[in-house]
């Protein structure tokens, strides 16, 4: 979600109770209270017009009535009484919410965990047996070393730059770099720091369990204006279309590669292998992947890299032959 879209959603969520408490108010006054232009309020209201409960038809949705009064736009909100009714959750909804809160607790820092615990306790008391069922679900989020996580939380809260000692497995080395923290992200059971990396000069995701040391610096975190949080709706790791493309033939024992990594194409070959197109940024990473797959994978393109992989494989075999 873009920053503008996120701000609009937050504003519309606040608009509903705001308008319900006022029986007709000018658009200009609403705009002043929310700190935006009247034209933006009109856009927000046109979106609210189509909002309602799940499976609602047109007549069940929020009704927005705007009319001219003394030459000034006036807005009234009706047909939203259901918003004041107590929330009732179906069993599967309550179960999903409890598990989600438990996951959020695992991923939260010390400053947020108390609020999550209070909400979780109230929900478990209200749902009875469903809360006991949720307790059987094993939730695990690896957020790295507790001291590292605490320091990163401190840097984010104070908007400070950090110095990282970060292990890069593709090169089997620990690097030193300064970074401007932007947010914490949790996906597939792992925690990541998203930050502007001054060494790479771009936004990067740093896995928390690969940060061996972190220190908060005196400098403020100042990512450049063009540095935006990545859109992760399509997955945590997404290839860059400018990255080179590799073509691999996979035997049945290596087909998992097509499910584990984002690929651009797949095709069944006459020999029973799966041919995939895979973008890569690090040449060494691709070489190690093909070597690790052994005879279950053949690198077709690029040919120069395929030749390099064959040379490395032959050199490794030569060591054994000796």
C-alpha positions in Angstrom: 0.0 0.0 0.0 1.4 3.4 -0.9 1.8 6.1 1.8 -1.0 8.1 0.2 -3.4 5.1 0.1 -2.6 4.3 3.7 -3.3 7.8 4.8 -6.6 7.7 2.9 -7.7 4.5 4.6 -6.8 5.9 8.1 -8.7 9.1 7.3 -11.8 7.2 6.1 -11.8 5.0 9.2 -11.8 8.2 11.3 -14.4 9.9 9.0 -17.2 7.5 9.8 -17.4 8.1 13.6 -16.7 11.8 13.0 -19.6 12.2 10.6 -22.0 10.1 12.7 -21.4 12.5 15.6 -22.4 15.5 13.5 -25.8 15.8 11.9 -24.7 17.7 8.8 -21.4 19.5 8.5 -19.8 21.5 5.7 -17.1 19.9 3.6 -14.8 22.8 4.2 -15.1 22.3 7.9 -14.4 18.6 7.6 -11.4 19.4 5.4 -10.0 21.8 8.0 -10.4 19.3 10.8 -8.6 16.6 8.9 -5.9 18.9 7.4 -6.6 18.2 3.7 -8.2 19.9 0.8 -12.0 19.8 0.4 -11.5 17.9 -2.9 -9.8 15.1 -1.0 -12.7 14.8 1.4 -15.0 14.5 -1.6 -12.8 11.7 -3.0 -12.9 9.9 0.4 -16.6 10.2 0.7 -17.1 8.7 -2.8 -15.1 5.7 -1.6 -17.2 5.4 1.6 -20.3 5.3 -0.5 -19.4 1.7 -1.6 -18.5 0.5 1.9 -20.5 -1.9 4.1 -20.6 -5.3 5.7 -19.5 -8.4 3.8 -22.0 -9.6 1.2 -23.9 -6.3 1.5 -25.9 -5.1 -1.5 -26.2 -1.5 -2.7 -29.0 -0.6 -0.3 -27.1 -2.0 2.7 -24.0 0.2 2.2 -23.1 3.4 3.9 -25.1 6.3 2.5 -23.5 9.7 1.9 -25.8 12.6 1.3 -24.1 15.8 0.0 -26.3 18.8 -0.9 -25.9 22.5 -1.4 -26.9 24.7 1.5 -26.2 28.4 1.4 -23.7 27.8 -1.4 -21.6 25.5 0.8 -21.3 21.7 0.4 -22.9 19.8 3.4 -22.4 16.2 4.1 -24.5 13.7 6.1 -23.8 10.1 6.8 -26.6 7.6 7.2 -27.3 3.8 7.1 -24.3 3.1 9.2 -26.0 2.0 12.5 -24.5 -1.4 12.3 -21.1 0.1 13.2 -22.3 0.8 16.7 -23.4 -2.8 17.3 -21.2 -5.0 19.5 -18.8 -7.1 17.4 -19.7 -10.7 17.2 -17.1 -13.1 15.8 -17.8 -16.5 14.3 -15.8 -19.4 15.8 -13.4 -19.5 12.9 -12.9 -15.7 12.9 -12.1 -15.7 16.7 -9.7 -18.6 16.2 -7.9 -16.8 13.4 -7.7 -13.5 15.3 -6.3 -15.2 18.4 -3.6 -17.0 16.4 -2.8 -13.7 14.6 -2.4 -11.9 17.9 -0.2 -14.6 19.3 2.0 -14.3 16.1 2.0 -10.5 16.6 3.1 -11.0 20.2 6.1 -13.1 19.1 7.1 -10.4 16.6 6.5 -7.4 18.9 9.1 -5.5 20.8 9.0 -5.0 24.6 7.2 -1.7 24.2 4.3 -3.2 22.2 4.0 -6.6 23.8 2.0 -5.3 26.9 -0.8 -3.9 24.6 -0.9 -7.2 22.6 -1.1 -9.2 25.9 -4.0 -7.2 27.1 -6.0 -7.6 23.9 -5.2 -11.3 23.7 -6.3 -11.9 27.3 -9.6 -10.2 26.8 -10.3 -12.1 23.6 -9.4 -15.5 25.1 -11.7 -14.8 28.1 -14.5 -13.9 25.8 -14.2 -16.9 23.5 -13.8 -19.6 26.1 -13.1 -23.0 24.4 -12.0 -21.4 21.2 -9.1 -19.8 23.1 -8.1 -23.2 24.4 -8.2 -24.5 20.8 -5.9 -21.7 19.6 -3.4 -22.6 22.3 -2.8 -25.9 20.4 -1.4 -24.0 17.4 2.3 -23.7 17.6 3.4 -20.1 16.7 7.1 -19.4 16.2 8.7 -16.2 14.8 12.4 -16.0 14.7 13.1 -12.4 15.4 16.8 -12.9 16.0 18.9 -12.1 19.1 16.9 -10.3 21.8 19.6 -7.6 22.3 19.8 -7.0 18.6 16.0 -6.7 18.3 15.9 -4.3 21.3 18.6 -2.1 19.8 16.7 -1.9 16.5 13.5 -1.0 18.3 15.4 1.8 20.0 16.7 3.1 16.7 13.3 3.0 15.0 11.7 4.8 18.0 14.3 7.5 18.0 14.7 7.7 14.2 18.5 7.0 14.4 21.0 5.5 12.0 22.5 2.1 12.9 25.8 0.3 12.2 25.3 -3.3 11.3 27.6 -6.3 11.3 25.7 -8.5 8.8 26.5 -12.0 7.6 26.0 -12.5 3.8 25.6 -16.2 3.2 26.0 -16.0 -0.6 29.5 -14.7 -0.1 30.1 -16.4 3.3 31.4 -13.2 4.9 30.4 -10.7 7.5 30.1 -7.1 6.3 30.1 -3.8 8.1 27.6 -1.1 6.9 25.6 1.9 8.1 21.8 1.8 7.5 18.8 4.0 8.1 16.0 1.9 9.6 12.6 2.2 8.0 10.5 -0.7 9.5 10.4 -4.3 10.7 8.9 -6.9 8.5 8.0 -10.5 9.5 7.4 -13.2 6.9 7.7 -17.0 6.7 8.7 -17.2 10.4 11.6 -14.7 10.0 12.1 -11.1 11.0 13.7 -8.6 8.8 14.9 -5.0 9.1 14.0 -2.9 6.1 16.5 0.0 5.8 18.3 2.3 3.4 21.8 0.7 3.1 24.5 3.3 2.7 26.9 0.7 1.4 24.6 -0.7 -1.3 22.9 2.7 -1.9 19.5 1.2 -2.0 16.7 -0.2 0.2 17.6 -3.6 1.6 16.0 -6.3 3.8 18.3 -7.6 6.6 17.4 -10.8 8.2 17.5 -10.3 12.0 19.2 -13.6 12.8 22.0 -12.7 10.5 22.8 -9.4 12.3 25.6 -10.3 14.7 26.0 -6.8 16.1 24.2 -3.5 15.9 24.9 -0.1 17.3 22.8 3.1 17.3 24.6 6.1 15.9 24.3 9.8 16.7 23.2 10.6 13.1 19.5 10.8 12.3 18.0 8.2 10.0 17.5 10.1 6.7 16.6 7.7 3.8 16.6 9.7 0.5 13.1 10.9 -0.7 12.9 8.1 -3.3 13.5 5.4 -0.7 10.1 3.7 -0.1 9.2 0.5 1.7 8.9 -2.3 -0.8 5.6 -3.6 -1.9 5.6 -7.1 -0.4 2.1 -8.1 -1.7 3.7 -10.4 -4.3 6.1 -12.0 -1.8 9.1 -11.1 0.3 11.8 -11.5 -2.3 11.0 -10.4 -5.8 13.5 -10.4 -8.7 14.5 -7.2 -10.4 13.5 -7.2 -14.1 16.9 -5.7 -14.9 18.7 -8.7 -13.3 20.2 -11.2 -15.8 18.1 -14.3 -16.7 19.3 -17.8 -16.3 17.7 -20.9 -17.9 17.9 -24.2 -16.0 16.7 -27.7 -16.8 15.6 -29.5 -13.6 15.3 -33.2 -13.0 12.4 -34.4 -10.7 14.7 -34.2 -7.7 15.3 -30.5 -8.2 11.8 -29.3 -9.2 11.5 -27.8 -5.7 13.6 -24.9 -7.0 10.6 -23.7 -9.1 8.5 -23.5 -6.0 11.1 -22.1 -3.7 12.4 -19.3 -5.8 10.4 -16.7 -7.9 10.7 -17.8 -11.6 9.8 -16.1 -14.8 8.9 -19.1 -16.9 8.5 -22.9 -16.8 8.2 -25.5 -19.6 8.1 -29.3 -19.6 10.8 -30.7 -21.9 10.7 -33.8 -24.1 13.2 -35.5 -21.8 11.0 -35.1 -18.8 12.8 -32.2 -17.2 11.4 -28.9 -16.1 13.0 -25.9 -17.9 12.7 -22.6 -15.9 13.8 -19.0 -16.3 15.3 -17.6 -13.1 16.7 -14.1 -12.6 19.7 -13.7 -10.4 21.8 -10.8 -9.1 24.7 -12.7 -7.6 26.7 -14.9 -10.1 28.4 -16.8 -7.2 25.0 -17.6 -5.7 23.8 -19.2 -9.0 26.9 -21.2 -9.4 26.6 -22.6 -5.9 23.0 -23.4 -6.5 23.7 -25.4 -9.7 26.7 -27.2 -8.1 24.6 -28.1 -5.0 21.9 -29.6 -7.3 24.5 -31.8 -8.9 23.2 -34.0 -11.8 19.7 -32.9 -11.1 20.2 -29.5 -12.7 21.8 -28.3 -15.9 22.5 -24.6 -16.6 21.6 -23.8 -20.2 22.0 -20.0 -20.2 24.1 -18.0 -20.0 26.6 -20.2 -21.6 29.6 -18.4 -20.2 28.3 -19.0 -16.7 27.5 -22.6 -17.6 31.2 -23.1 -18.6 32.3 -21.6 -15.3 30.1 -24.1 -13.4 31.6 -27.0 -15.4 35.1 -25.8 -14.6 34.4 -25.6 -10.9 32.8 -29.1 -10.9 35.8 -30.6 -12.8 38.2 -28.9 -10.3 36.3 -30.4 -7.4 36.3 -33.8 -9.0 40.1 -33.5 -9.6 40.6 -33.1 -5.9 38.8 -36.4 -5.2 40.7 -38.2 -7.9 44.0 -37.3 -6.3 
